[in-house]
């Protein structure tokens, strides 16, 4: 009877499968590690030949590892790709390829956005008109208040034909109108934000979406500095420029280093 506690996984019933690429590659890579320890510097042709032989063996082992991995995941990837293609034909979260249903939903969003923008403009105009009306009501209330004070002063001096009661009544009415107009203007200002309710989700409203535009790239780079990401982007564009124009653009140089 086999010892089931044996560390060898193939010393079990039904475990007679040949070793996989990973298992076969491990001793070869260990040999590479030992060679690197034994030869920190390759000093002669003989050592170079040994290094070349180990390199070839490791390369073939790693190639087998990659081929085995690919043989296992390729059917899964093909199945995933088929599933994605079936669903993404109708809908995808990719903004550039939203699918047929996603395109319809995007068109609906565009129309809702247009409606909200027009409605918001109307409300802003109404709020502006209400603000101006409140300012006018305030002006009239201040004038009525001034007339009330003048009338009170005349009455105190004994002027007989002064209608202090009427001036007070007009001032009170003007101030009440100012308060009403102020409340209306404040409410109109709050209501400028369009909220579209309905359905079972949260109400939706317009929101600001930031778009950055390069207006002076020299000033921007001078302020930011030549970061690694900026340098990589410039190099990518330089390669594209060379591909189409046959040479690198000004300001870009190429260096060459000999290596295996």
Rosetta silent file (secondary structure, phi, psi, omega in degrees, C-alpha in Angstrom):
SEQUENCE: XXXXXXXXXXXXXXXXXXXXXXXXXXXXXXXXXXXXXXXXXXXXXXXXXXXXXXXXXXXXXXXXXXXXXXXXXXXXXXXXXXXXXXXXXXXXXXXXXXXXXXXXXXXXXXXXXXXXXXXXXXXXXXXXXXXXXXXXXXXXXXXXXXXXXXXXXXXXXXXXXXXXXXXXXXXXXXXXXXXXXXXXXXXXXXXXXXXXXXXXXXXXXXXXXXXXXXXXXXXXXXXXXXXXXXXXXXXXXXXXXXXXXXXXXXXXXXXXXXXX
SCORE:     score description
SCORE:     0.000 S_00000001
   1 L     0.000  138.510 -179.540    0.000    0.000    0.000 S_00000001
   2 L   -72.621  145.583  176.213    1.255    3.465   -0.877 S_00000001
   3 L   -79.609  109.152 -176.434    2.116    5.860    1.901 S_00000001
   4 L   -73.234  -10.203  177.087   -0.493    8.615    1.528 S_00000001
   5 L   -91.575    3.953 -177.880    1.577   10.942    3.728 S_00000001
   6 L   -65.439  139.481  179.306    4.437   10.915    1.224 S_00000001
   7 L   -69.567  -13.713 -179.791    5.487   14.418    0.062 S_00000001
   8 L   -80.636  115.008 -175.867    5.608   13.187   -3.523 S_00000001
   9 L   -65.562  -19.179 -178.477    2.174   14.058   -5.029 S_00000001
  10 L   -88.100   -4.976  176.757    2.491   11.282   -7.617 S_00000001
  11 L   -86.859   43.286  176.904    2.800    8.617   -4.937 S_00000001
  12 L  -135.188  151.551  178.911   -0.986    8.503   -4.730 S_00000001
  13 L   -61.476  130.170  179.746   -3.557    6.449   -6.565 S_00000001
  14 L    82.737    6.874 -178.712   -4.685    8.344   -9.654 S_00000001
  15 L  -112.471   43.726 -177.224   -1.721   10.730   -9.448 S_00000001
  16 L   -97.172   14.624  178.977    0.301    9.253  -12.306 S_00000001
  17 L   -66.471  145.857  178.504    0.106   12.323  -14.553 S_00000001
  18 L   -66.700  157.113 -179.682    3.453   13.434  -15.962 S_00000001
  19 L   -62.779  146.535  179.572    5.056   16.521  -14.399 S_00000001
  20 L   -83.018  177.870 -177.112    3.880   19.843  -15.746 S_00000001
  21 H   -63.296  -37.920  179.303    5.942   22.602  -17.312 S_00000001
  22 H   -63.000  -44.084 -178.704    6.311   24.471  -14.015 S_00000001
  23 H   -66.051  -38.402  179.340    7.649   21.397  -12.233 S_00000001
  24 H   -71.197  -29.831 -176.095   10.072   20.649  -15.046 S_00000001
  25 H   -79.445  -25.722 -174.138   11.289   24.238  -15.193 S_00000001
  26 H   -56.831  -50.770 -179.309   12.071   24.577  -11.474 S_00000001
  27 H   -65.170  -30.200  179.065   15.367   22.590  -11.432 S_00000001
  28 H   -68.458  -42.988  178.655   16.529   24.326  -14.612 S_00000001
  29 H   -68.980  -34.827  175.259   15.904   27.772  -13.126 S_00000001
  30 H   -62.137  -37.531  176.192   17.573   26.643   -9.880 S_00000001
  31 H   -63.024  -39.383  176.694   20.599   25.726  -11.968 S_00000001
  32 H   -62.108  -44.380  178.957   20.552   29.248  -13.401 S_00000001
  33 H   -60.915  -40.973  178.476   20.453   30.705   -9.889 S_00000001
  34 H   -65.483  -38.982  178.496   23.420   28.556   -8.851 S_00000001
  35 H   -62.270  -42.113  179.923   25.370   29.623  -11.946 S_00000001
  36 H   -64.160  -34.031  176.489   24.764   33.299  -11.114 S_00000001
  37 H   -69.830  -39.366 -176.488   26.057   32.665   -7.591 S_00000001
  38 H   -76.536  -27.982 -176.209   29.138   30.827   -8.839 S_00000001
  39 L  -128.639   78.602  177.816   29.991   33.302  -11.587 S_00000001
  40 L   -62.078  -24.809  175.953   29.259   36.902  -10.527 S_00000001
  41 L  -135.604  131.035  175.706   31.325   37.955  -13.558 S_00000001
  42 L   -83.954  115.273 -168.015   31.736   35.984  -16.775 S_00000001
  43 L  -106.616  -17.339 -177.179   35.463   36.143  -17.353 S_00000001
  44 L  -147.600  176.633 -175.449   36.305   33.836  -20.264 S_00000001
  45 H   -65.576  -37.047 -179.969   34.947   32.052  -23.313 S_00000001
  46 H   -63.354  -44.454  177.674   34.342   28.809  -21.438 S_00000001
  47 H   -65.384  -36.376  177.791   32.189   30.516  -18.833 S_00000001
  48 H   -63.868  -38.661  178.962   30.356   32.374  -21.592 S_00000001
  49 H   -65.663  -41.970  176.481   29.579   29.057  -23.320 S_00000001
  50 H   -60.243  -43.231  179.593   28.204   27.624  -20.069 S_00000001
  51 H   -62.151  -40.535  179.660   26.085   30.738  -19.632 S_00000001
  52 H   -64.190  -41.209 -179.050   24.804   30.432  -23.203 S_00000001
  53 H   -64.914  -44.538  178.675   23.870   26.765  -22.679 S_00000001
  54 H   -64.745  -39.429  178.854   21.995   27.516  -19.456 S_00000001
  55 H   -59.748  -42.580  179.709   20.300   30.491  -21.122 S_00000001
  56 H   -64.467  -42.512 -179.301   19.048   28.277  -23.938 S_00000001
  57 H   -65.774  -42.661  178.929   17.725   25.643  -21.525 S_00000001
  58 H   -64.847  -41.078  179.549   15.989   28.251  -19.358 S_00000001
  59 H   -59.644  -45.760  179.849   14.509   29.897  -22.445 S_00000001
  60 H   -65.198  -38.043  179.423   13.056   26.580  -23.662 S_00000001
  61 H   -64.998  -44.828  179.785   11.737   25.802  -20.170 S_00000001
  62 H   -68.352  -32.623  175.875   10.058   29.180  -19.863 S_00000001
  63 H   -63.205  -40.957  178.353    8.677   28.835  -23.380 S_00000001
  64 H   -65.733  -38.083  177.372    7.104   25.531  -22.329 S_00000001
  65 H   -60.970  -45.753 -179.382    5.686   27.215  -19.209 S_00000001
  66 H   -66.319  -39.274  179.423    4.099   29.945  -21.309 S_00000001
  67 H   -65.773  -39.919  178.472    2.746   27.458  -23.860 S_00000001
  68 H   -66.157  -43.550  177.731    1.210   25.338  -21.100 S_00000001
  69 H   -59.083  -46.230 -178.423   -0.327   28.421  -19.469 S_00000001
  70 H   -63.448  -37.878 -179.516   -1.698   29.570  -22.805 S_00000001
  71 H   -65.163  -27.868  179.826   -3.161   26.127  -23.553 S_00000001
  72 H   -83.570  -38.086 -174.604   -5.062   26.276  -20.270 S_00000001
  73 H   -92.597  -20.263 -177.468   -6.320   29.854  -20.444 S_00000001
  74 H   -58.459  -48.549  178.322   -6.911   30.205  -24.189 S_00000001
  75 H   -59.862  -37.423  178.753  -10.208   28.255  -24.184 S_00000001
  76 H   -67.311  -44.200  178.959  -11.347   30.278  -21.185 S_00000001
  77 H   -62.405  -39.542  178.673  -10.312   33.567  -22.817 S_00000001
  78 H   -65.278  -38.066  178.151  -12.072   32.599  -26.031 S_00000001
  79 H   -67.345  -43.571  177.973  -15.214   31.781  -24.064 S_00000001
  80 H   -61.680  -41.639  179.585  -14.999   35.073  -22.159 S_00000001
  81 H   -63.368  -38.788  178.909  -14.452   36.945  -25.421 S_00000001
  82 H   -66.205  -41.706  178.566  -17.501   35.280  -26.953 S_00000001
  83 H   -64.057  -46.015  179.266  -19.644   36.146  -23.934 S_00000001
  84 H   -60.265  -42.634 -178.927  -18.410   39.743  -23.943 S_00000001
  85 H   -62.847  -39.909 -179.718  -19.051   40.069  -27.668 S_00000001
  86 H   -63.467  -45.436 -177.554  -22.614   38.784  -27.253 S_00000001
  87 H   -78.710  -41.346 -177.525  -23.437   41.205  -24.463 S_00000001
  88 H   -68.244  -19.118  173.331  -21.358   44.165  -25.637 S_00000001
  89 L   -59.304  -32.805 -178.492  -23.176   44.096  -28.961 S_00000001
  90 L   -97.525  -42.384 -178.315  -26.161   45.371  -27.005 S_00000001
  91 L  -153.888  139.184  176.493  -24.575   47.225  -24.099 S_00000001
  92 L  -148.081  146.980  176.483  -21.102   48.040  -22.814 S_00000001
  93 L   -78.094   -3.455  175.937  -19.733   50.400  -20.197 S_00000001
  94 L   -72.256  114.556 -176.247  -17.078   51.417  -22.741 S_00000001
  95 L   -61.236  -29.206 -178.575  -18.055   54.996  -23.624 S_00000001
  96 L   -79.033  -25.931  178.679  -16.499   54.662  -27.085 S_00000001
  97 L  -133.862   75.756 -173.470  -18.432   51.464  -27.894 S_00000001
  98 L   -76.861   -9.140 -176.205  -21.637   51.550  -25.819 S_00000001
  99 H    84.081  170.994 -176.015  -23.526   48.981  -27.905 S_00000001
 100 H   -63.155  -49.505 -178.464  -26.950   49.356  -29.517 S_00000001
 101 H   -69.294  -36.387  177.134  -28.931   49.714  -26.306 S_00000001
 102 H   -63.679  -34.194  177.426  -26.253   51.891  -24.763 S_00000001
 103 H   -66.165  -40.546  177.264  -26.467   54.193  -27.779 S_00000001
 104 H   -63.742  -43.445  179.143  -30.207   54.569  -27.281 S_00000001
 105 H   -64.057  -37.561  178.335  -29.708   55.314  -23.590 S_00000001
 106 H   -64.567  -39.964  178.758  -27.028   57.860  -24.479 S_00000001
 107 H   -64.388  -39.487  177.190  -29.413   59.604  -26.886 S_00000001
 108 H   -62.655  -40.784  178.833  -32.049   59.759  -24.153 S_00000001
 109 H   -63.500  -39.192  178.110  -29.482   61.284  -21.819 S_00000001
 110 H   -61.460  -43.532 -178.294  -28.595   63.888  -24.461 S_00000001
 111 H   -68.667  -39.235  176.045  -32.239   64.884  -24.807 S_00000001
 112 H   -64.274  -38.895  178.445  -32.728   65.071  -21.045 S_00000001
 113 H   -63.136  -44.483  179.039  -29.573   67.189  -20.803 S_00000001
 114 H   -61.223  -43.713  177.580  -30.843   69.560  -23.485 S_00000001
 115 H   -59.997  -46.869 -177.000  -34.178   69.883  -21.696 S_00000001
 116 H   -63.547  -37.964  179.487  -32.479   70.530  -18.342 S_00000001
 117 H   -65.632  -44.687  179.235  -30.188   73.171  -19.845 S_00000001
 118 H   -64.494  -44.446 -179.413  -33.089   75.041  -21.465 S_00000001
 119 H   -64.425  -39.903  179.247  -35.173   74.784  -18.310 S_00000001
 120 H   -64.789  -38.484  177.715  -32.266   75.943  -16.164 S_00000001
 121 H   -63.717  -41.828  177.103  -31.750   78.956  -18.421 S_00000001
 122 H   -60.079  -44.333 -177.776  -35.443   79.848  -18.093 S_00000001
 123 H   -68.569  -35.486  177.176  -35.242   79.573  -14.322 S_00000001
 124 H   -65.432  -39.857  176.912  -32.085   81.663  -14.175 S_00000001
 125 H   -64.362  -42.150  178.217  -33.792   84.369  -16.198 S_00000001
 126 H   -64.441  -39.335  178.992  -36.820   84.200  -13.891 S_00000001
 127 H   -66.284  -38.080  177.650  -34.541   84.356  -10.842 S_00000001
 128 H   -65.014  -43.018  177.721  -32.743   87.371  -12.290 S_00000001
 129 H   -62.527  -39.869  178.918  -36.076   89.119  -12.928 S_00000001
 130 H   -66.660  -36.868  178.037  -37.168   88.295   -9.358 S_00000001
 131 H   -64.445  -43.859  178.776  -33.894   89.680   -8.013 S_00000001
 132 H   -64.319  -39.330  178.281  -34.361   92.933   -9.921 S_00000001
 133 H   -63.839  -38.501  178.469  -37.970   93.157   -8.688 S_00000001
 134 H   -66.779  -39.363  177.250  -36.771   92.665   -5.107 S_00000001
 135 H   -63.422  -40.576  178.569  -34.177   95.397   -5.564 S_00000001
 136 H   -66.271  -40.308  178.151  -36.867   97.734   -6.918 S_00000001
 137 H   -64.756  -36.476  177.551  -39.165   96.853   -4.014 S_00000001
 138 H   -65.540  -41.270  179.447  -36.335   97.581   -1.595 S_00000001
 139 H   -60.646  -45.424 -179.984  -35.742  100.958   -3.259 S_00000001
 140 H   -65.121  -37.923  179.194  -39.428  101.851   -2.918 S_00000001
 141 H   -65.769  -38.867  178.388  -39.484  100.689    0.699 S_00000001
 142 H   -66.690  -38.628  178.092  -36.460  102.852    1.503 S_00000001
 143 H   -65.243  -43.748  178.927  -38.120  105.850   -0.159 S_00000001
 144 H   -64.143  -37.159  178.307  -41.373  105.253    1.756 S_00000001
 145 H   -65.006  -39.677  178.727  -39.374  104.919    4.961 S_00000001
 146 H   -65.761  -41.261  178.727  -37.629  108.223    4.232 S_00000001
 147 H   -63.749  -37.015  178.928  -40.982  109.919    3.566 S_00000001
 148 H   -63.470  -42.528 -179.823  -42.284  108.512    6.855 S_00000001
 149 H   -66.370  -39.928  178.499  -39.323  109.994    8.728 S_00000001
 150 H   -63.100  -43.108 -179.807  -39.785  113.379    6.987 S_00000001
 151 H   -64.059  -39.815  179.053  -43.492  113.384    7.846 S_00000001
 152 H   -64.575  -38.226  179.027  -42.729  112.508   11.439 S_00000001
 153 H   -67.369  -39.903  178.921  -40.239  115.371   11.623 S_00000001
 154 H   -65.761  -41.096  179.216  -42.770  117.821   10.118 S_00000001
 155 H   -63.246  -37.959  179.390  -45.447  116.689   12.550 S_00000001
 156 H   -66.545  -26.777  179.305  -43.045  117.211   15.421 S_00000001
 157 L   -87.362   -1.843  175.845  -42.468  120.783   14.184 S_00000001
 158 L    92.274   13.935  177.137  -46.217  121.455   14.170 S_00000001
 159 L   -67.743  125.912 -171.030  -46.927  121.320   10.428 S_00000001
 160 L   -79.016  -38.972 -174.050  -50.672  120.898   10.217 S_00000001
 161 L   -88.324   24.113  179.261  -51.209  119.330    6.778 S_00000001
 162 L   -86.435  126.507  179.041  -48.795  116.427    7.375 S_00000001
 163 L   -97.219   76.735 -177.320  -50.319  112.963    6.830 S_00000001
 164 H   -65.875  -40.368 -179.283  -48.111  110.983    9.154 S_00000001
 165 H   -63.172  -42.354  179.607  -50.566  108.079    9.392 S_00000001
 166 H   -65.852  -39.616  179.412  -50.777  107.794    5.609 S_00000001
 167 H   -64.986  -38.565  178.366  -46.984  107.911    5.250 S_00000001
 168 H   -65.384  -41.788  179.113  -46.623  105.178    7.888 S_00000001
 169 H   -62.907  -42.783  178.657  -49.207  103.036    6.135 S_00000001
 170 H   -64.567  -40.214  179.440  -47.416  103.449    2.795 S_00000001
 171 H   -64.697  -42.288  178.685  -44.054  102.639    4.404 S_00000001
 172 H   -62.684  -43.144 -179.646  -45.469   99.482    6.031 S_00000001
 173 H   -64.742  -42.758 -179.723  -47.025   98.370    2.731 S_00000001
 174 H   -65.118  -39.357  179.599  -43.821   99.053    0.813 S_00000001
 175 H   -68.064  -38.943  177.212  -41.745   97.141    3.370 S_00000001
 176 H   -63.343  -40.866  177.217  -44.196   94.189    3.269 S_00000001
 177 H   -64.121  -38.436  177.707  -43.931   94.136   -0.527 S_00000001
 178 H   -63.301  -42.971  177.633  -40.143   94.194   -0.240 S_00000001
 179 H   -62.233  -43.257  179.265  -40.208   91.211    2.114 S_00000001
 180 H   -62.430  -45.802 -179.284  -42.541   89.305   -0.233 S_00000001
 181 H   -64.757  -35.686  178.676  -40.362   90.088   -3.257 S_00000001
 182 H   -66.487  -42.372  178.330  -37.218   89.052   -1.350 S_00000001
 183 H   -64.147  -42.187  179.761  -38.742   85.707   -0.405 S_00000001
 184 H   -63.161  -41.973 -179.705  -39.862   85.142   -3.983 S_00000001
 185 H   -65.658  -40.878  179.032  -36.394   86.012   -5.308 S_00000001
 186 H   -64.300  -41.204  178.503  -34.704   83.675   -2.808 S_00000001
 187 H   -66.264  -40.492  178.772  -37.061   80.851   -3.750 S_00000001
 188 H   -64.290  -36.604  178.553  -36.492   81.490   -7.460 S_00000001
 189 H   -67.153  -41.023  178.245  -32.716   81.390   -6.905 S_00000001
 190 H   -65.418  -33.509 -175.067  -32.973   78.046   -5.084 S_00000001
 191 L   -84.042    3.272  179.525  -35.162   76.648   -7.845 S_00000001
 192 L   -67.092  -25.845  178.469  -32.693   77.399  -10.643 S_00000001
 193 L   -77.942  118.520 -177.776  -31.249   73.894  -10.220 S_00000001
 194 L   -83.382  125.381  176.419  -33.356   71.556  -12.348 S_00000001
 195 E  -119.103  123.484 -178.694  -34.078   68.199  -10.741 S_00000001
 196 E  -101.972  112.480 -179.318  -35.761   65.529  -12.854 S_00000001
 197 L  -100.650 -170.953 -178.645  -37.681   63.045  -10.726 S_00000001
 198 L   109.303  168.383 -178.118  -39.822   60.063  -11.657 S_00000001
 199 L    68.780 -154.639 -178.923  -39.118   56.365  -11.979 S_00000001
 200 L  -119.062   -1.174  177.594  -37.664   54.541   -8.977 S_00000001
 201 L   -92.704  179.413  178.241  -34.137   55.961   -8.895 S_00000001
 202 L   -68.109  153.797  176.228  -32.860   59.161   -7.356 S_00000001
 203 L   -62.134  146.630 -179.208  -33.705   62.454   -9.007 S_00000001
 204 E  -112.098  152.584 -179.608  -31.106   63.549  -11.559 S_00000001
 205 E  -151.004  163.255  178.567  -29.756   67.021  -12.177 S_00000001
 206 L   -66.301  144.307  175.452  -27.094   68.773  -14.205 S_00000001
 207 L  -136.941  154.666 -178.842  -23.586   68.636  -12.803 S_00000001
 208 L   -77.286  130.990  175.132  -20.368   70.301  -13.828 S_00000001
 209 L  -115.241  120.690 -175.075  -17.958   68.174  -15.843 S_00000001
 210 L   -80.682  133.847  174.689  -14.416   69.497  -15.959 S_00000001
 211 L  -126.495  120.663  179.528  -12.549   69.587  -19.268 S_00000001
 212 L   -93.691  138.868 -179.738   -8.894   70.593  -19.288 S_00000001
 213 L  -129.065  133.475  177.343   -7.423   72.240  -22.381 S_00000001
 214 L   -80.687  112.630  178.882   -3.765   72.881  -23.116 S_00000001
 215 L  -103.313  -25.062  178.261   -3.491   76.560  -24.018 S_00000001
 216 L  -151.349   91.812 -173.878    0.260   77.007  -23.484 S_00000001
 217 H   -67.572  -31.012  178.196    2.192   73.749  -23.249 S_00000001
 218 H   -63.720  -47.233  179.482    5.517   75.493  -22.684 S_00000001
 219 H   -63.493  -38.072 -179.365    4.173   77.367  -19.660 S_00000001
 220 H   -64.815  -47.120 -178.985    2.522   74.200  -18.368 S_00000001
 221 H   -67.081  -35.941  177.681    5.700   72.110  -18.582 S_00000001
 222 H   -63.399  -37.293 -179.928    7.734   74.917  -17.054 S_00000001
 223 H   -75.877  -43.846 -176.434    5.323   75.018  -14.118 S_00000001
 224 H   -78.926  -38.337 -172.803    4.909   71.244  -13.713 S_00000001
 225 L    95.950  160.223  179.833    8.425   70.202  -14.648 S_00000001
 226 L   -82.260   87.870  179.382    9.488   67.387  -16.959 S_00000001
 227 L   -78.311  167.143  179.409    7.978   64.436  -15.091 S_00000001
 228 H   -60.962  -40.320 -178.461    8.469   60.825  -16.165 S_00000001
 229 H   -67.118  -39.226  177.211    4.897   60.611  -17.465 S_00000001
 230 H   -65.359  -43.019  179.307    5.277   63.757  -19.554 S_00000001
 231 H   -61.728  -42.195  178.869    8.598   62.476  -20.939 S_00000001
 232 H   -63.340  -40.214  179.111    7.021   59.112  -21.814 S_00000001
 233 H   -64.981  -41.196  179.320    4.123   60.844  -23.597 S_00000001
 234 H   -65.308  -41.737  179.365    6.537   63.020  -25.591 S_00000001
 235 H   -64.110  -39.573  177.294    8.654   59.993  -26.530 S_00000001
 236 H   -60.357  -45.390  178.394    5.541   58.115  -27.669 S_00000001
 237 H   -67.499  -32.576  178.399    4.573   61.033  -29.921 S_00000001
 238 H   -65.551  -40.345  177.823    8.189   61.306  -31.139 S_00000001
 239 H   -64.039  -41.106  177.682    8.134   57.659  -32.266 S_00000001
 240 H   -63.959  -39.236  178.118    4.841   58.279  -34.094 S_00000001
 241 H   -62.897  -44.842  179.971    6.386   61.364  -35.716 S_00000001
 242 H   -64.787  -35.483  179.568    9.426   59.374  -36.861 S_00000001
 243 H   -63.783  -36.042 -177.888    7.195   56.632  -38.255 S_00000001
 244 H   -91.403  -30.242 -174.854    5.354   59.113  -40.465 S_00000001
 245 H  -106.054  -12.931  177.587    8.162   61.591  -41.202 S_00000001
 246 L    87.257   -1.291  179.288   11.191   59.305  -41.217 S_00000001
 247 L  -154.076  159.682  179.030   13.090   61.193  -38.522 S_00000001
 248 L   -73.958  150.292  177.741   12.792   62.247  -34.912 S_00000001
 249 L   -72.221  164.925  176.890   11.419   65.714  -34.180 S_00000001
 250 L   -59.836  142.634  179.425   13.633   68.510  -32.916 S_00000001
 251 L    91.715   -4.897  179.590   14.473   68.231  -29.243 S_00000001
 252 L  -119.347  128.067  177.453   14.520   64.409  -29.238 S_00000001
 253 L  -120.761  154.498  179.505   17.742   62.412  -29.469 S_00000001
 254 L  -118.581  136.225  174.012   18.292   58.669  -29.687 S_00000001
 255 L  -117.237  154.862 -176.949   21.125   56.718  -28.072 S_00000001
 256 L  -127.884  136.757  178.494   22.084   53.119  -28.844 S_00000001
 257 L  -129.216  131.306 -179.273   23.562   50.488  -26.527 S_00000001
 258 L   -79.370  127.569  179.168   24.836   47.109  -27.658 S_00000001
 259 L  -154.170  159.027  177.974   23.296   44.220  -25.709 S_00000001
 260 L   -74.994    0.000    0.000   22.284   40.587  -26.228 S_00000001
